[in-house]
Amino acid sequence: DHRSQHKAACKKKLAELFDEQLFAPPPPREDCPICFLPMPASVDQTTYKVCCGKVICCGCLVAAANVENNTHSPKCPFCRNKAVNSDSKLVKQYRKRMEENNDCIATYGLAGMYLFGNMGLPQDTSKAIELLTLASEQGSLEAAVNLANMYEEGNGVTRDVKKFLHYTQMAAIKGNEQARFNLGAYEQARGNHVRAKKHYAIAARAGHDGALQMCTYDYRSGILTKEEFEQILRGHKDEQDSMKSEQRDIAMVELAPHEHLFVGPK
C-alpha cells in the first residue's frame, strides 16, 4: 500500500543521506601544537601530556628532551611543567583532567589503565568499557575504534555488530584512518566490494599504509582503474610527505632510549 511504499522510500533516502556523510572527504589532520606540522599517522609517534592536555609529536618531544639534556623527568615541551614522578600522581592528573576538563584523551587513558591493570589500578574490564564509552562520547576517536573492536570480537562485552558499526562509522566520519580501514575490511568480508573500495581509497589517501596495500590489490584485480589508483597513490604520498620532518626522523632513531617519555596511553 501507499504507507509501506512511503516508508520504504524514506528508508532508502535516509540510507543515501547517511552514505553521503560516510563517504565524504575526512576533515584535515590535526597539527602538533609546537611545530604546527600535521600529526603523524601512527599514535606511536605522538604522546599525550596530561599536564596541559596537549598531544605532541615525537619530534618535538625528543627535541625538547635533548635540549634540556634531562630525560629522567623532563619538562613538558608545551606548558613547561615538570613530569610527575609516581604512578599515583599520574593517575590523579588523568582523573582531574577527565573530571574538570571533560578531556576525552584523559578518559581514554584511564580506560586503558583499567583495561590492562596499569599504573597501580586494578584490572577492571567493566570500568574500562564504561570509560571507553564516555571517552567516545567526549570525542576520542581512538576510544571509539577500540570500543568498536571489543563489540566486534565480544571481548569483555556481548558481541554486537550494530554497536561495532556505530562506533567505527562515527570514528571514520571524523577522520580516523584505522576506523575507515576497518569498515573496508567489514564490507569486503561481506562481498560488498564497491563499498570496500571506497573505504580503502579514503583511508589510503589519508596516509594509511594498509589501505594502500588493499588498493594495490584492487588495482591488480581490476577493481580500481589506472586513473583511480594513480589518484590514490598521489594522495597517499602527499599526506605522508606533509607529516615528515627532519626533526621527526631524528626522533624515530632516538625513541628507544627515550621510551620512558611515552608513559601512559597515547
Disulfide bonds with the S-S distance in Angstrom:
none
